[in-house]
Amino acid sequence: MSTNIFYLIYSLFYVYSIANAKGYGSTDIVITKVEICKGPKRVDCAGASFIMKNNLSLTYELDLKRDITLSGGKIEGSCEGKPFVKYQMKNPCDNLFIKSLFKTFVNISDSCMVAKGQYKFLVDVENISQKYYNGVYFFGNWTYKSVFYGNSCNVICNVIELIITPKKKY
């Protein structure tokens, strides 16, 4: 689940960085669906669950059964069903943005090893959008899929669907 959030955050950053003059701006973001998916490995080395709160934030619980070094990851984003961004990583920690997100949510070493343990964290989409992207995105129905894994097992895989609309003026 946190992978999906990582993907969401990275995708929003990417979208913001290439934005053109129309179809984007200050936004309201609503989470419409979150689900856990199956990663590319046959074995999962973590259990994950989530609780969606008021369509603006999620509480994730990740139960990592053993120490695992991340060896790959993929983030895909589509808007209105059309592929928009695809980012594949051989070492997720080589990307400073992705590594900083992992450091925020889990106990990860400089060598990209996530320590065994139970992690519970709140992901506030509105807060993240303001903090990292100044609340400016492309509008539309977005789907983000993110997956991160080690050599022998999946760590995180999830899909999140969002509706991003122009910010309401009060």
OpenMM code with the backbone's topology and positions (N, CA, C; nanometers):
from openmm import Vec3, app, unit

residues = "MET SER THR ASN ILE PHE TYR LEU ILE TYR SER LEU PHE TYR VAL TYR SER ILE ALA ASN ALA LYS GLY TYR GLY SER THR ASP ILE VAL ILE THR LYS VAL GLU ILE CYS LYS GLY PRO LYS ARG VAL ASP CYS ALA GLY ALA SER PHE ILE MET LYS ASN ASN LEU SER LEU THR TYR GLU LEU ASP LEU LYS ARG ASP ILE THR LEU SER GLY GLY LYS ILE GLU GLY SER CYS GLU GLY LYS PRO PHE VAL LYS TYR GLN MET LYS ASN PRO CYS ASP ASN LEU PHE ILE LYS SER LEU PHE LYS THR PHE VAL ASN ILE SER ASP SER CYS MET VAL ALA LYS GLY GLN TYR LYS PHE LEU VAL ASP VAL GLU ASN ILE SER GLN LYS TYR TYR ASN GLY VAL TYR PHE PHE GLY ASN TRP THR TYR LYS SER VAL PHE TYR GLY ASN SER CYS ASN VAL ILE CYS ASN VAL ILE GLU LEU ILE ILE THR PRO LYS LYS LYS TYR".split()
positions = [
    Vec3(0.0812, -0.1189, 0.0000),
    Vec3(0.0000, 0.0000, 0.0000),
    Vec3(0.0847, 0.1241, 0.0000),
    Vec3(0.1878, 0.1212, 0.0801),
    Vec3(0.2720, 0.2392, 0.0811),
    Vec3(0.3405, 0.2562, -0.0533),
    Vec3(0.3594, 0.1480, -0.1250),
    Vec3(0.4166, 0.1589, -0.2575),
    Vec3(0.3282, 0.2436, -0.3455),
    Vec3(0.2002, 0.2179, -0.3366),
    Vec3(0.1072, 0.2961, -0.4159),
    Vec3(0.1171, 0.4425, -0.3802),
    Vec3(0.1322, 0.4705, -0.2558),
    Vec3(0.1467, 0.6084, -0.2131),
    Vec3(0.2767, 0.6643, -0.2669),
    Vec3(0.3837, 0.5848, -0.2620),
    Vec3(0.5097, 0.6306, -0.3185),
    Vec3(0.4915, 0.6619, -0.4658),
    Vec3(0.4200, 0.5745, -0.5329),
    Vec3(0.3943, 0.5953, -0.6743),
    Vec3(0.3125, 0.7215, -0.6966),
    Vec3(0.2108, 0.7396, -0.6171),
    Vec3(0.1269, 0.8589, -0.6265),
    Vec3(0.2113, 0.9837, -0.6102),
    Vec3(0.2912, 0.9860, -0.5082),
    Vec3(0.3726, 1.1038, -0.4803),
    Vec3(0.4715, 1.1278, -0.5935),
    Vec3(0.5397, 1.0223, -0.6372),
    Vec3(0.6356, 1.0388, -0.7455),
    Vec3(0.5655, 1.0836, -0.8735),
    Vec3(0.4533, 1.0230, -0.9057),
    Vec3(0.3800, 1.0585, -1.0272),
    Vec3(0.3312, 1.2017, -1.0235),
    Vec3(0.2816, 1.2423, -0.9091),
    Vec3(0.2358, 1.3801, -0.8978),
    Vec3(0.3522, 1.4767, -0.9161),
    Vec3(0.4679, 1.4413, -0.8618),
    Vec3(0.5866, 1.5242, -0.8808),
    Vec3(0.6220, 1.5312, -1.0290),
    Vec3(0.6198, 1.4173, -1.0965),
    Vec3(0.6519, 1.4119, -1.2383),
    Vec3(0.5529, 1.4956, -1.3195),
    Vec3(0.4261, 1.4781, -1.2926),
    Vec3(0.3225, 1.5530, -1.3637),
    Vec3(0.3416, 1.7025, -1.3422),
    Vec3(0.3665, 1.7409, -1.2205),
    Vec3(0.3852, 1.8825, -1.1895),
    Vec3(0.5051, 1.9386, -1.2653),
    Vec3(0.6099, 1.8603, -1.2771),
    Vec3(0.7314, 1.9100, -1.3401),
    Vec3(0.7180, 1.9267, -1.4909),
    Vec3(0.6207, 1.8601, -1.5557),
    Vec3(0.6061, 1.8733, -1.7002),
    Vec3(0.4755, 1.9406, -1.7400),
    Vec3(0.4097, 2.0011, -1.6436),
    Vec3(0.2776, 2.0604, -1.6684),
    Vec3(0.2825, 2.1681, -1.7765),
    Vec3(0.1743, 2.1753, -1.8557),
    Vec3(0.1641, 2.2802, -1.9557),
    Vec3(0.0602, 2.3816, -1.9115),
    Vec3(0.0177, 2.4698, -2.0015),
    Vec3(-0.0632, 2.5852, -1.9628),
    Vec3(-0.2109, 2.5563, -1.9393),
    Vec3(-0.2617, 2.4386, -1.9702),
    Vec3(-0.4038, 2.4139, -1.9444),
    Vec3(-0.4246, 2.2753, -1.8849),
    Vec3(-0.5350, 2.2587, -1.8141),
    Vec3(-0.5680, 2.1296, -1.7568),
    Vec3(-0.4976, 2.0984, -1.6269),
    Vec3(-0.4373, 2.1974, -1.5648),
    Vec3(-0.3765, 2.1743, -1.4351),
    Vec3(-0.3912, 2.2996, -1.3509),
    Vec3(-0.3650, 2.2868, -1.2237),
    Vec3(-0.3725, 2.4011, -1.1340),
    Vec3(-0.3932, 2.3547, -0.9916),
    Vec3(-0.4344, 2.4462, -0.9050),
    Vec3(-0.4628, 2.4118, -0.7659),
    Vec3(-0.5783, 2.3126, -0.7628),
    Vec3(-0.5663, 2.2131, -0.6768),
    Vec3(-0.6596, 2.1012, -0.6849),
    Vec3(-0.7209, 2.0611, -0.5523),
    Vec3(-0.8305, 1.9879, -0.5657),
    Vec3(-0.8861, 1.9077, -0.4582),
    Vec3(-0.8634, 1.7630, -0.5003),
    Vec3(-0.8180, 1.6800, -0.4081),
    Vec3(-0.7877, 1.5400, -0.4381),
    Vec3(-0.8753, 1.4512, -0.3511),
    Vec3(-0.9429, 1.3558, -0.4150),
    Vec3(-1.0275, 1.2611, -0.3436),
    Vec3(-0.9812, 1.1201, -0.3791),
    Vec3(-0.9564, 1.0393, -0.2779),
    Vec3(-0.9208, 0.8990, -0.2983),
    Vec3(-1.0509, 0.8219, -0.3172),
    Vec3(-1.0640, 0.7516, -0.4294),
    Vec3(-1.1869, 0.6763, -0.4543),
    Vec3(-1.1710, 0.5263, -0.4300),
    Vec3(-1.0480, 0.4754, -0.4424),
    Vec3(-1.0287, 0.3310, -0.4261),
    Vec3(-0.8821, 0.3029, -0.3963),
    Vec3(-0.8598, 0.2078, -0.3079),
    Vec3(-0.7252, 0.1594, -0.2784),
    Vec3(-0.7342, 0.0080, -0.2677),
    Vec3(-0.6397, -0.0608, -0.3306),
    Vec3(-0.6387, -0.2065, -0.3180),
    Vec3(-0.4964, -0.2592, -0.3198),
    Vec3(-0.4794, -0.3716, -0.2546),
    Vec3(-0.3508, -0.4398, -0.2531),
    Vec3(-0.3451, -0.5282, -0.3769),
    Vec3(-0.2285, -0.5323, -0.4415),
    Vec3(-0.2139, -0.6145, -0.5618),
    Vec3(-0.1027, -0.7169, -0.5415),
    Vec3(-0.0837, -0.8017, -0.6392),
    Vec3(0.0204, -0.9043, -0.6367),
    Vec3(0.1401, -0.8529, -0.7147),
    Vec3(0.2566, -0.8565, -0.6538),
    Vec3(0.3788, -0.8130, -0.7207),
    Vec3(0.4325, -0.9192, -0.8146),
    Vec3(0.5490, -0.8947, -0.8760),
    Vec3(0.6036, -0.9854, -0.9772),
    Vec3(0.6647, -1.1146, -0.9212),
    Vec3(0.6966, -1.1167, -0.7932),
    Vec3(0.7571, -1.2360, -0.7329),
    Vec3(0.6482, -1.3318, -0.6859),
    Vec3(0.6829, -1.4604, -0.6732),
    Vec3(0.5844, -1.5595, -0.6291),
    Vec3(0.5511, -1.5476, -0.4811),
    Vec3(0.6435, -1.4924, -0.4041),
    Vec3(0.6291, -1.4877, -0.2590),
    Vec3(0.6186, -1.3427, -0.2122),
    Vec3(0.5328, -1.3192, -0.1139),
    Vec3(0.5247, -1.1883, -0.0487),
    Vec3(0.6015, -1.1966, 0.0828),
    Vec3(0.6842, -1.0973, 0.1114),
    Vec3(0.7566, -1.0977, 0.2391),
    Vec3(0.6968, -0.9967, 0.3362),
    Vec3(0.5804, -0.9439, 0.3016),
    Vec3(0.5123, -0.8499, 0.3911),
    Vec3(0.3618, -0.8650, 0.3756),
    Vec3(0.2935, -0.8439, 0.4854),
    Vec3(0.1484, -0.8343, 0.4821),
    Vec3(0.1127, -0.6868, 0.4890),
    Vec3(0.0080, -0.6476, 0.4198),
    Vec3(-0.0299, -0.5063, 0.4191),
    Vec3(-0.1806, -0.4928, 0.4318),
    Vec3(-0.2219, -0.3859, 0.4970),
    Vec3(-0.3633, -0.3516, 0.5056),
    Vec3(-0.3742, -0.2004, 0.5159),
    Vec3(-0.4943, -0.1497, 0.4959),
    Vec3(-0.5136, -0.0051, 0.5017),
    Vec3(-0.6532, 0.0258, 0.5515),
    Vec3(-0.6666, 0.1462, 0.6010),
    Vec3(-0.7969, 0.2006, 0.6383),
    Vec3(-0.8053, 0.3372, 0.5728),
    Vec3(-0.9077, 0.3567, 0.4899),
    Vec3(-0.9253, 0.4853, 0.4242),
    Vec3(-1.0093, 0.5741, 0.5152),
    Vec3(-0.9605, 0.6957, 0.5354),
    Vec3(-1.0316, 0.7914, 0.6204),
    Vec3(-1.0817, 0.9058, 0.5338),
    Vec3(-1.2072, 0.9335, 0.5372),
    Vec3(-1.2733, 1.0466, 0.4708),
    Vec3(-1.2232, 1.0788, 0.3291),
    Vec3(-1.1787, 0.9826, 0.2562),
    Vec3(-1.1343, 0.9958, 0.1170),
    Vec3(-1.0180, 1.0931, 0.0980),
    Vec3(-0.9526, 1.1333, 0.2053),
    Vec3(-0.8395, 1.2258, 0.1949),
    Vec3(-0.7111, 1.1682, 0.2526),
    Vec3(-0.7232, 1.0658, 0.3336),
    Vec3(-0.6040, 1.0083, 0.3946),
    Vec3(-0.6218, 0.8581, 0.4152),
    Vec3(-0.5086, 0.7918, 0.4341),
    Vec3(-0.5057, 0.6470, 0.4539),
    Vec3(-0.4152, 0.6141, 0.5712),
    Vec3(-0.4541, 0.5162, 0.6473),
    Vec3(-0.3644, 0.4599, 0.7471),
    Vec3(-0.3194, 0.3245, 0.6930),
    Vec3(-0.1873, 0.3096, 0.6757),
    Vec3(-0.1304, 0.1855, 0.6241),
    Vec3(-0.0673, 0.1074, 0.7372),
    Vec3(-0.0807, -0.0229, 0.7271),
    Vec3(-0.0104, -0.1128, 0.8175),
    Vec3(0.0676, -0.2110, 0.7313),
    Vec3(0.1966, -0.2180, 0.7570),
    Vec3(0.2857, -0.3058, 0.6822),
    Vec3(0.3574, -0.3949, 0.7828),
    Vec3(0.3455, -0.5259, 0.7656),
    Vec3(0.4101, -0.6231, 0.8539),
    Vec3(0.5173, -0.6952, 0.7730),
    Vec3(0.6398, -0.6471, 0.7854),
    Vec3(0.7522, -0.7046, 0.7113),
    Vec3(0.8076, -0.8220, 0.7915),
    Vec3(0.8045, -0.9408, 0.7306),
    Vec3(0.8368, -1.0645, 0.8016),
    Vec3(0.9861, -1.0879, 0.8213),
    Vec3(1.0693, -1.0175, 0.7423),
    Vec3(1.2147, -1.0312, 0.7565),
    Vec3(1.2816, -0.9087, 0.6960),
    Vec3(1.4080, -0.8904, 0.7280),
    Vec3(1.4831, -0.7825, 0.6643),
    Vec3(1.4898, -0.8107, 0.5148),
    Vec3(1.4734, -0.7083, 0.4352),
    Vec3(1.4778, -0.7273, 0.2896),
    Vec3(1.5428, -0.6061, 0.2240),
    Vec3(1.6334, -0.6328, 0.1321),
    Vec3(1.6958, -0.5257, 0.0551),
    Vec3(1.6158, -0.5069, -0.0727),
    Vec3(1.5696, -0.3850, -0.0946),
    Vec3(1.4916, -0.3562, -0.2157),
    Vec3(1.5824, -0.3652, -0.3376),
    Vec3(1.5390, -0.4419, -0.4364),
    Vec3(1.6189, -0.4593, -0.5579),
    Vec3(1.5472, -0.4088, -0.6826),
    Vec3(1.4241, -0.3625, -0.6667),
    Vec3(1.3523, -0.3110, -0.7830),
    Vec3(1.2203, -0.2492, -0.7444),
    Vec3(1.1676, -0.1750, -0.8386),
    Vec3(1.0382, -0.1129, -0.8177),
    Vec3(0.9845, -0.0561, -0.9475),
    Vec3(0.8542, -0.0359, -0.9496),
    Vec3(0.7911, 0.0210, -1.0681),
    Vec3(0.6724, 0.1049, -1.0238),
    Vec3(0.6577, 0.2199, -1.0869),
    Vec3(0.5456, 0.3092, -1.0613),
    Vec3(0.4835, 0.3427, -1.1964),
    Vec3(0.3534, 0.3204, -1.2068),
    Vec3(0.2815, 0.3518, -1.3304),
    Vec3(0.1627, 0.4401, -1.2964),
    Vec3(0.1397, 0.5398, -1.3799),
    Vec3(0.0253, 0.6280, -1.3603),
    Vec3(-0.0494, 0.6483, -1.4899),
    Vec3(-0.1813, 0.6489, -1.4794),
    Vec3(-0.2630, 0.6750, -1.5975),
    Vec3(-0.3715, 0.7751, -1.5605),
    Vec3(-0.4107, 0.8541, -1.6596),
    Vec3(-0.5168, 0.9527, -1.6411),
    Vec3(-0.6254, 0.9225, -1.7429),
    Vec3(-0.7479, 0.9092, -1.6939),
    Vec3(-0.8622, 0.8773, -1.7802),
    Vec3(-0.8360, 0.7492, -1.8593),
    Vec3(-0.7634, 0.6534, -1.7992),
    Vec3(-0.7363, 0.5252, -1.8618),
    Vec3(-0.6211, 0.5245, -1.9605),
    Vec3(-0.5569, 0.6386, -1.9817),
    Vec3(-0.4449, 0.6468, -2.0762),
    Vec3(-0.3133, 0.6539, -1.9991),
    Vec3(-0.2157, 0.5690, -2.0367),
    Vec3(-0.0863, 0.5715, -1.9675),
    Vec3(-0.0250, 0.7113, -1.9726),
    Vec3(0.0280, 0.7539, -1.8590),
    Vec3(0.0868, 0.8871, -1.8529),
    Vec3(0.2322, 0.8836, -1.8084),
    Vec3(0.2611, 0.8017, -1.7090),
    Vec3(0.3981, 0.7931, -1.6591),
    Vec3(0.4288, 0.6482, -1.6221),
    Vec3(0.5520, 0.6074, -1.6510),
    Vec3(0.5986, 0.4746, -1.6138),
    Vec3(0.7436, 0.4903, -1.5706),
    Vec3(0.7712, 0.4484, -1.4491),
    Vec3(0.9055, 0.4643, -1.3954),
    Vec3(0.9497, 0.3323, -1.3346),
    Vec3(1.0547, 0.2726, -1.3910),
    Vec3(1.1063, 0.1459, -1.3422),
    Vec3(1.2429, 0.1698, -1.2789),
    Vec3(1.2666, 0.1061, -1.1642),
    Vec3(1.3904, 0.1256, -1.0901),
    Vec3(1.4590, -0.0076, -1.0645),
    Vec3(1.5890, -0.0133, -1.0902),
    Vec3(1.6656, -0.1310, -1.0511),
    Vec3(1.6992, -0.1230, -0.9031),
    Vec3(1.7275, -0.0034, -0.8549),
    Vec3(1.7516, 0.0177, -0.7124),
    Vec3(1.6725, 0.1404, -0.6697),
    Vec3(1.5600, 0.1217, -0.6015),
    Vec3(1.4759, 0.2353, -0.5629),
    Vec3(1.5502, 0.3415, -0.4819),
    Vec3(1.6524, 0.3017, -0.4079),
    Vec3(1.7242, 0.3979, -0.3246),
    Vec3(1.8205, 0.4855, -0.4039),
    Vec3(1.8410, 0.4551, -0.5308),
    Vec3(1.9202, 0.5443, -0.6157),
    Vec3(1.8438, 0.6724, -0.6469),
    Vec3(1.7123, 0.6677, -0.6329),
    Vec3(1.6286, 0.7855, -0.6551),
    Vec3(1.6093, 0.8545, -0.5200),
    Vec3(1.6623, 0.9763, -0.5067),
    Vec3(1.6573, 1.0468, -0.3787),
    Vec3(1.5150, 1.0711, -0.3314),
    Vec3(1.4246, 1.0974, -0.4243),
    Vec3(1.2854, 1.1228, -0.3885),
    Vec3(1.2206, 0.9972, -0.3305),
    Vec3(1.2374, 0.8846, -0.3991),
    Vec3(1.1799, 0.7577, -0.3525),
    Vec3(1.2439, 0.7166, -0.2198),
    Vec3(1.3753, 0.7289, -0.2098),
    Vec3(1.4427, 0.6911, -0.0854),
    Vec3(1.3938, 0.7765, 0.0316),
    Vec3(1.3756, 0.9059, 0.0089),
    Vec3(1.3282, 0.9917, 0.1183),
    Vec3(1.1868, 0.9529, 0.1616),
    Vec3(1.1037, 0.9098, 0.0674),
    Vec3(0.9695, 0.8632, 0.1041),
    Vec3(0.9769, 0.7372, 0.1898),
    Vec3(1.0617, 0.6432, 0.1497),
    Vec3(1.0780, 0.5222, 0.2300),
    Vec3(1.1294, 0.5574, 0.3694),
    Vec3(1.2257, 0.6494, 0.3780),
    Vec3(1.2789, 0.6892, 0.5094),
    Vec3(1.1707, 0.7514, 0.5966),
    Vec3(1.0740, 0.8176, 0.5354),
    Vec3(0.9643, 0.8777, 0.6110),
    Vec3(0.8747, 0.7712, 0.6731),
    Vec3(0.8531, 0.6612, 0.6020),
    Vec3(0.7527, 0.5637, 0.6438),
    Vec3(0.8067, 0.4359, 0.7079),
    Vec3(0.9272, 0.3927, 0.6714),
    Vec3(0.9804, 0.2666, 0.7245),
    Vec3(1.1262, 0.2843, 0.7662),
    Vec3(1.1788, 0.1844, 0.8358),
    Vec3(1.3183, 0.1851, 0.8787),
    Vec3(1.4026, 0.1273, 0.7650),
    Vec3(1.4640, 0.2158, 0.6860),
    Vec3(1.5429, 0.1727, 0.5700),
    Vec3(1.6864, 0.2219, 0.5851),
    Vec3(1.7813, 0.1356, 0.5497),
    Vec3(1.9230, 0.1698, 0.5629),
    Vec3(1.9733, 0.2399, 0.4373),
    Vec3(2.0962, 0.2879, 0.4445),
    Vec3(2.1574, 0.3519, 0.3278),
    Vec3(2.1780, 0.2529, 0.2139),
    Vec3(2.1863, 0.1230, 0.2466),
    Vec3(2.2025, 0.0209, 0.1426),
    Vec3(2.0679, -0.0308, 0.0917),
    Vec3(1.9589, 0.0373, 0.1283),
    Vec3(1.8236, 0.0072, 0.0809),
    Vec3(1.7637, -0.1184, 0.1445),
    Vec3(1.8096, -0.1524, 0.2646),
    Vec3(1.7519, -0.2647, 0.3365),
    Vec3(1.6432, -0.2125, 0.4304),
    Vec3(1.5243, -0.2716, 0.4175),
    Vec3(1.4135, -0.2372, 0.5061),
    Vec3(1.4139, -0.3390, 0.6199),
    Vec3(1.4155, -0.2889, 0.7429),
    Vec3(1.4232, -0.3761, 0.8602),
    Vec3(1.2899, -0.4451, 0.8871),
    Vec3(1.2997, -0.5693, 0.9307),
    Vec3(1.1825, -0.6462, 0.9719),
    Vec3(1.1066, -0.5661, 1.0772),
    Vec3(0.9749, -0.5726, 1.0709),
    Vec3(0.8967, -0.5042, 1.1726),
    Vec3(0.7567, -0.4720, 1.1263),
    Vec3(0.6819, -0.4146, 1.2185),
    Vec3(0.5459, -0.3709, 1.1882),
    Vec3(0.5465, -0.2194, 1.1783),
    Vec3(0.4964, -0.1696, 1.0672),
    Vec3(0.4942, -0.0264, 1.0411),
    Vec3(0.3497, 0.0183, 1.0236),
    Vec3(0.3181, 0.1279, 1.0873),
    Vec3(0.1852, 0.1868, 1.0732),
    Vec3(0.2058, 0.3359, 1.0519),
    Vec3(0.1476, 0.3885, 0.9452),
    Vec3(0.1680, 0.5300, 0.9160),
    Vec3(0.0471, 0.5889, 0.8465),
    Vec3(0.0302, 0.7178, 0.8665),
    Vec3(-0.0795, 0.7930, 0.8066),
    Vec3(-0.0287, 0.8627, 0.6818),
    Vec3(-0.1013, 0.8479, 0.5732),
    Vec3(-0.0693, 0.9169, 0.4488),
    Vec3(-0.1821, 1.0153, 0.4214),
    Vec3(-0.1524, 1.1425, 0.4372),
    Vec3(-0.2487, 1.2501, 0.4144),
    Vec3(-0.2221, 1.3088, 0.2760),
    Vec3(-0.3060, 1.2734, 0.1794),
    Vec3(-0.2843, 1.3127, 0.0399),
    Vec3(-0.2834, 1.4643, 0.0242),
    Vec3(-0.3735, 1.5316, 0.0910),
    Vec3(-0.3806, 1.6782, 0.0820),
    Vec3(-0.2517, 1.7425, 0.1337),
    Vec3(-0.2043, 1.6957, 0.2471),
    Vec3(-0.0819, 1.7492, 0.3058),
    Vec3(0.0386, 1.7230, 0.2154),
    Vec3(0.0481, 1.6009, 0.1631),
    Vec3(0.1592, 1.5668, 0.0741),
    Vec3(0.1547, 1.6515, -0.0521),
    Vec3(0.0357, 1.6704, -0.1080),
    Vec3(0.0246, 1.7490, -0.2316),
    Vec3(0.0687, 1.8930, -0.2086),
    Vec3(0.0373, 1.9490, -0.0941),
    Vec3(0.0796, 2.0857, -0.0637),
    Vec3(0.2296, 2.0920, -0.0356),
    Vec3(0.2788, 1.9969, 0.0403),
    Vec3(0.4189, 1.9975, 0.0820),
    Vec3(0.5148, 1.9783, -0.0351),
    Vec3(0.4851, 1.8803, -0.1205),
    Vec3(0.5787, 1.8459, -0.2271),
    Vec3(0.5479, 1.9136, -0.3602),
    Vec3(0.4226, 1.9451, -0.3856),
    Vec3(0.3859, 1.9931, -0.5191),
    Vec3(0.3109, 2.1242, -0.5181),
    Vec3(0.3040, 2.1878, -0.4027),
    Vec3(0.2323, 2.3143, -0.3894),
    Vec3(0.0857, 2.3009, -0.4294),
    Vec3(0.0332, 2.1784, -0.4264),
    Vec3(-0.1085, 2.1543, -0.4548),
    Vec3(-0.1477, 2.1726, -0.5999),
    Vec3(-0.0533, 2.1665, -0.6935),
    Vec3(-0.0831, 2.1895, -0.8352),
    Vec3(-0.0614, 2.0594, -0.9137),
    Vec3(-0.1666, 2.0129, -0.9854),
    Vec3(-0.1618, 1.8888, -1.0632),
    Vec3(-0.2493, 1.9010, -1.1871),
    Vec3(-0.2383, 1.7983, -1.2725),
    Vec3(-0.3326, 1.7834, -1.3824),
    Vec3(-0.4648, 1.7328, -1.3255),
    Vec3(-0.5752, 1.7783, -1.3825),
    Vec3(-0.7073, 1.7350, -1.3381),
    Vec3(-0.7449, 1.6035, -1.4065),
    Vec3(-0.8339, 1.5274, -1.3431),
    Vec3(-0.8858, 1.4059, -1.4055),
    Vec3(-0.8944, 1.2900, -1.3083),
    Vec3(-0.9310, 1.1746, -1.3637),
    Vec3(-0.9374, 1.0493, -1.2882),
    Vec3(-0.8041, 0.9774, -1.3055),
    Vec3(-0.7333, 0.9597, -1.1967),
    Vec3(-0.5991, 0.9031, -1.1994),
    Vec3(-0.5967, 0.7654, -1.1343),
    Vec3(-0.5141, 0.6766, -1.1903),
    Vec3(-0.4866, 0.5467, -1.1297),
    Vec3(-0.3354, 0.5321, -1.1202),
    Vec3(-0.2883, 0.4966, -1.0019),
    Vec3(-0.1459, 0.4752, -0.9791),
    Vec3(-0.1252, 0.3337, -0.9276),
    Vec3(-0.0280, 0.2652, -0.9869),
    Vec3(0.0104, 0.1334, -0.9374),
    Vec3(0.1580, 0.1408, -0.9027),
    Vec3(0.1900, 0.0920, -0.7852),
    Vec3(0.3303, 0.0904, -0.7460),
    Vec3(0.3638, -0.0440, -0.6836),
    Vec3(0.4836, -0.0879, -0.7111),
    Vec3(0.5310, -0.2154, -0.6582),
    Vec3(0.6800, -0.2020, -0.6272),
    Vec3(0.7188, -0.2554, -0.5120),
    Vec3(0.8593, -0.2596, -0.4726),
    Vec3(0.8877, -0.3995, -0.4209),
    Vec3(1.0074, -0.4510, -0.4520),
    Vec3(1.0376, -0.5901, -0.4204),
    Vec3(1.1864, -0.6097, -0.3967),
    Vec3(1.2185, -0.7239, -0.3353),
    Vec3(1.3561, -0.7673, -0.3179),
    Vec3(1.3867, -0.8750, -0.4201),
    Vec3(1.5025, -0.9382, -0.4079),
    Vec3(1.5391, -1.0433, -0.5032),
    Vec3(1.4471, -1.1645, -0.4950),
    Vec3(1.3945, -1.1937, -0.3762),
    Vec3(1.3172, -1.3165, -0.3597),
    Vec3(1.1695, -1.2969, -0.3285),
    Vec3(1.1276, -1.1722, -0.2999),
    Vec3(0.9879, -1.1553, -0.2604),
    Vec3(0.9386, -1.0122, -0.2812),
    Vec3(0.8065, -0.9999, -0.2840),
    Vec3(0.7404, -0.8692, -0.2961),
    Vec3(0.7349, -0.8030, -0.1589),
    Vec3(0.7593, -0.6723, -0.1555),
    Vec3(0.7483, -0.5974, -0.0306),
    Vec3(0.6165, -0.5211, -0.0281),
    Vec3(0.5888, -0.4462, -0.1326),
    Vec3(0.4669, -0.3649, -0.1374),
    Vec3(0.4133, -0.3650, -0.2803),
    Vec3(0.2822, -0.3776, -0.2933),
    Vec3(0.2157, -0.3619, -0.4224),
    Vec3(0.0755, -0.3099, -0.3953),
    Vec3(0.0416, -0.1968, -0.4557),
    Vec3(-0.0940, -0.1462, -0.4398),
    Vec3(-0.1340, -0.0561, -0.5551),
    Vec3(-0.2645, -0.0366, -0.5636),
    Vec3(-0.3250, 0.0478, -0.6664),
    Vec3(-0.4118, 0.1500, -0.5945),
    Vec3(-0.4004, 0.2748, -0.6354),
    Vec3(-0.4827, 0.3801, -0.5769),
    Vec3(-0.5481, 0.4592, -0.6894),
    Vec3(-0.6756, 0.4873, -0.6731),
    Vec3(-0.7493, 0.5674, -0.7712),
    Vec3(-0.7887, 0.6992, -0.7060),
    Vec3(-0.7707, 0.8071, -0.7812),
    Vec3(-0.7965, 0.9421, -0.7310),
    Vec3(-0.8776, 1.0214, -0.8313),
    Vec3(-0.9520, 1.1159, -0.7810),
    Vec3(-1.0152, 1.2159, -0.8665),
    Vec3(-0.9522, 1.3490, -0.8285),
    Vec3(-0.8928, 1.4144, -0.9265),
    Vec3(-0.8279, 1.5435, -0.9036),
    Vec3(-0.9071, 1.6489, -0.9793),
    Vec3(-0.9631, 1.7437, -0.9057),
    Vec3(-1.0486, 1.8477, -0.9643),
    Vec3(-0.9948, 1.9859, -0.9281),
    Vec3(-1.0392, 2.0893, -1.0029),
    Vec3(-0.9977, 2.2253, -0.9664),
    Vec3(-1.0426, 2.2573, -0.8239),
    Vec3(-0.9580, 2.3278, -0.7524),
    Vec3(-0.9894, 2.3655, -0.6143),
    Vec3(-1.1134, 2.4530, -0.6115),
    Vec3(-1.2037, 2.4193, -0.5214),
    Vec3(-1.3266, 2.4971, -0.5072),
    Vec3(-1.2939, 2.6314, -0.4437),
    Vec3(-1.3525, 2.7358, -0.4972),
    Vec3(-1.3327, 2.8694, -0.4411),
    Vec3(-1.4454, 2.8966, -0.3435),
    Vec3(-1.4091, 2.9327, -0.2241),
    Vec3(-1.5088, 2.9568, -0.1197),
    Vec3(-1.5323, 3.1043, -0.1020),
] * unit.nanometer
topology = app.Topology()
chain = topology.addChain("A")
for resn in residues:
    res = topology.addResidue(resn, chain)
    for name in ("N", "CA", "C"):
        topology.addAtom(name, app.Element.getBySymbol(name[0]), res)
